[in-house]
Amino acid sequence: MEITRRRLLVLLPAAAVAWKYVLAGTPEGAPNYELTKHWWAMLIDIPKCIGCGSCVRACAEENDVPEGYYRTWIERYHVADWKIERPEVESPDGGKYGFPPHADDGGKNFFVPKLCNHCADSPCTQVCPVGATFISPDGVVLVDKSYCLGCRYCIQACPYGCRFLNPKTNTADKCTLCYHRITKGLTTACCEVCPTGARQLADLKNPKDPIHEFLKTHAVQILKPYMATGAKVFYNGMDGSVR
Amino acid sequence: MQIPVEGFMYPNEVELQWSILIVLYPFITGLVAGAFILASLERVFRVEAVKPTYRLALLTALAFLLVAPLPLQLHLGHPERSLEMYLTPHRSSAMAMFGFVYLWYLMAVLLLEIWLDYRHDIVVRSQTEKGWKRLVYRGLTLGSTNVSERSLHVDERLGYFITLIGIPSAFLLHGYVGFIFGSVKANPWWSSPLMPIVFIFSAMVSGIAAVMLLYMLSTRLRGQRIDMRCLDKIAQYLLYTFVIDFSLEMMDLLQRIYEADESFRSLDFMVHTRLWVSQVIVQILLGTVTPIALLGLMQVLKVTEAARRWIYALAGGLTVIGIFAMRWNVVIGGQLFSKSFLGYTTYKMAFATREGLLPAIILMILPFIILWVLVKLLPPWPESASVPSGATPVHGTS
């Protein structure tokens, strides 16, 4: 094809747009990491959580989470006797600095760490009008902040309250399961600092991962199973009052 | 800014994501759809009595439709990326279809219908007006200057066909807005298959009421007599659609009360506290029951024309306020409770910020300015149209 001046004028902007998308689709360099060989999840062992807030602080530090917003947080439940449908729940500053003592009135107290459930059928990715939020081939729900419109439909669609609008970027923000770490063979910041091992990163595609043995031998639940989102954060020892 | 919270909210839920601008979006599109459906009564269903409002209803629909995307645009974190919805739409997203539904309605239905309806007037004016006006009308002809009888007949047939397509399109436009909310399964206040249907009927109610008020106001401003046959008919249609709309909403409410699922206690508490004024007082009592009662009474009582005009104006005004309150209660109410059903947050509306009250007020004034320009450019009534002799509007009012 002969390249005339007119054709060149048409081709150049088209090529520039195409190149922009090629660059946007290039994943961060992780030479030995194979996307299709992993399917990431997390295990939360509720009886082990002491509500120290280390995970919330580590997450905020690692991911530059703005003050007042949370990629992960801890809730403290207090269930008085049989009132399983009306638990008292609190999460001061997302549990970042721990919790004040709770008066002992005979009920039970426990901590529930929360984060994005990295749902396999996530409503947030379904509703995104431009596909800026997506599930990666290794099972992590991510947001492309260079593409997100900031319409906040995904925030409304998340049944677990895991998303927020980052005031610095004006785009949707959420837990990335420390994607920049796990693709390099590290664990997440929250798992790394948990002093009791209440949080465990799990790779469901790795047959040697201890998650498989754990799931076989424990009564494990997910949050709001009736939402049918394919949540991949598994909770051991979760009370029926948790929502 | 500290936001008052009662009970427990997930920490990221405390701040509301969708503001008053998102309240305006379904309110404005509702007016568009409703106004168009009123216009189609004359065109498709041959309800001759409402003819005086035909063109006004179309221009009202256009004026509001032109403003409809602006609140969304202002609300976006990155408005400069909004075109991506057209370029790379995510097919599974209800919201991604907005641009296409909007464009379809604007370009394929409304603009085309208005143009066909006014084409004869435009051609005549492009030949008779002077100066810049002549240029404007010449541009509006789009090069089509044939106003022979046969050509006008084609316009008429095509206009009828477009209105036929326009009715389901208007339903699509607003049913779709209802679907955006109704399909959010995470939110029990929104999630309901009835939502699109309720939105369609409430759209018709608000659009009919708005055109009725605009017709009364514009006729008064022009010093003309209000056609009572027309006004009575519009009020009658308003009553019928309102009764259907209210019944649907009550069915939804009864179902929720009787089922009393896990979200019920939380939502019930919210209605009795945070939404008591906006929902029970403004939306239901003042904005629905009162206008239905007033319009209903007009069907059974013999009332003087002057009194009827005042009552229709009151009922119409209350209706528009009631439908606005309904949009408010859907959008804002749906974000005041926690998805844990254990607590409530508060909506703090700012004033002169991007998503504050001031831009909302400006956005509500803007359609009226656009409508004023449209009415000047394309007069919907014959007496002030001053169309030169020999040019009879295709859809002139009587």
HADDOCK unambig.tbl for C-alpha pairs under 7 A between the chains (distance, minus, plus):
assign (segid A and resid 69 and name CA) (segid B and resid 12 and name CA) 6.01 0.50 0.50
assign (segid A and resid 70 and name CA) (segid B and resid 12 and name CA) 6.52 0.50 0.50
assign (segid A and resid 89 and name CA) (segid B and resid 8 and name CA) 5.98 0.50 0.50
assign (segid A and resid 90 and name CA) (segid B and resid 8 and name CA) 6.08 0.50 0.50
assign (segid A and resid 94 and name CA) (segid B and resid 11 and name CA) 6.14 0.50 0.50
assign (segid A and resid 126 and name CA) (segid B and resid 92 and name CA) 5.52 0.50 0.50
assign (segid A and resid 126 and name CA) (segid B and resid 93 and name CA) 5.63 0.50 0.50
assign (segid A and resid 127 and name CA) (segid B and resid 92 and name CA) 6.55 0.50 0.50
assign (segid A and resid 127 and name CA) (segid B and resid 93 and name CA) 4.15 0.50 0.50
assign (segid A and resid 127 and name CA) (segid B and resid 94 and name CA) 6.22 0.50 0.50
assign (segid A and resid 127 and name CA) (segid B and resid 95 and name CA) 6.89 0.50 0.50
assign (segid A and resid 128 and name CA) (segid B and resid 90 and name CA) 6.82 0.50 0.50
assign (segid A and resid 128 and name CA) (segid B and resid 93 and name CA) 5.69 0.50 0.50
assign (segid A and resid 129 and name CA) (segid B and resid 85 and name CA) 6.25 0.50 0.50
assign (segid A and resid 129 and name CA) (segid B and resid 89 and name CA) 5.99 0.50 0.50
assign (segid A and resid 129 and name CA) (segid B and resid 90 and name CA) 5.15 0.50 0.50
assign (segid A and resid 129 and name CA) (segid B and resid 93 and name CA) 5.16 0.50 0.50
assign (segid A and resid 129 and name CA) (segid B and resid 95 and name CA) 5.41 0.50 0.50
assign (segid A and resid 129 and name CA) (segid B and resid 96 and name CA) 4.16 0.50 0.50
assign (segid A and resid 130 and name CA) (segid B and resid 84 and name CA) 6.52 0.50 0.50
assign (segid A and resid 130 and name CA) (segid B and resid 85 and name CA) 5.61 0.50 0.50
assign (segid A and resid 130 and name CA) (segid B and resid 88 and name CA) 5.94 0.50 0.50
assign (segid A and resid 130 and name CA) (segid B and resid 89 and name CA) 4.95 0.50 0.50
assign (segid A and resid 130 and name CA) (segid B and resid 90 and name CA) 4.77 0.50 0.50
assign (segid A and resid 130 and name CA) (segid B and resid 96 and name CA) 6.73 0.50 0.50
assign (segid A and resid 131 and name CA) (segid B and resid 90 and name CA) 5.17 0.50 0.50
assign (segid A and resid 149 and name CA) (segid B and resid 76 and name CA) 6.16 0.50 0.50
assign (segid A and resid 149 and name CA) (segid B and resid 77 and name CA) 5.95 0.50 0.50
assign (segid A and resid 149 and name CA) (segid B and resid 78 and name CA) 4.94 0.50 0.50
assign (segid A and resid 149 and name CA) (segid B and resid 79 and name CA) 6.82 0.50 0.50
assign (segid A and resid 149 and name CA) (segid B and resid 81 and name CA) 5.83 0.50 0.50
assign (segid A and resid 149 and name CA) (segid B and resid 82 and name CA) 6.44 0.50 0.50
assign (segid A and resid 150 and name CA) (segid B and resid 76 and name CA) 5.16 0.50 0.50
assign (segid A and resid 150 and name CA) (segid B and resid 77 and name CA) 4.09 0.50 0.50
assign (segid A and resid 150 and name CA) (segid B and resid 78 and name CA) 5.80 0.50 0.50
assign (segid A and resid 151 and name CA) (segid B and resid 76 and name CA) 5.00 0.50 0.50
assign (segid A and resid 151 and name CA) (segid B and resid 77 and name CA) 6.48 0.50 0.50
assign (segid A and resid 152 and name CA) (segid B and resid 17 and name CA) 6.55 0.50 0.50
assign (segid A and resid 157 and name CA) (segid B and resid 184 and name CA) 5.68 0.50 0.50
assign (segid A and resid 157 and name CA) (segid B and resid 186 and name CA) 5.68 0.50 0.50
assign (segid A and resid 158 and name CA) (segid B and resid 186 and name CA) 6.26 0.50 0.50
assign (segid A and resid 159 and name CA) (segid B and resid 186 and name CA) 4.45 0.50 0.50
assign (segid A and resid 159 and name CA) (segid B and resid 339 and name CA) 6.58 0.50 0.50
assign (segid A and resid 161 and name CA) (segid B and resid 10 and name CA) 5.96 0.50 0.50
assign (segid A and resid 161 and name CA) (segid B and resid 12 and name CA) 6.05 0.50 0.50
assign (segid A and resid 161 and name CA) (segid B and resid 13 and name CA) 6.14 0.50 0.50
assign (segid A and resid 162 and name CA) (segid B and resid 12 and name CA) 6.78 0.50 0.50
assign (segid A and resid 163 and name CA) (segid B and resid 12 and name CA) 6.71 0.50 0.50
assign (segid A and resid 164 and name CA) (segid B and resid 12 and name CA) 5.89 0.50 0.50
assign (segid A and resid 170 and name CA) (segid B and resid 77 and name CA) 4.82 0.50 0.50
assign (segid A and resid 170 and name CA) (segid B and resid 78 and name CA) 6.88 0.50 0.50
assign (segid A and resid 171 and name CA) (segid B and resid 77 and name CA) 6.20 0.50 0.50
assign (segid A and resid 243 and name CA) (segid B and resid 340 and name CA) 5.63 0.50 0.50
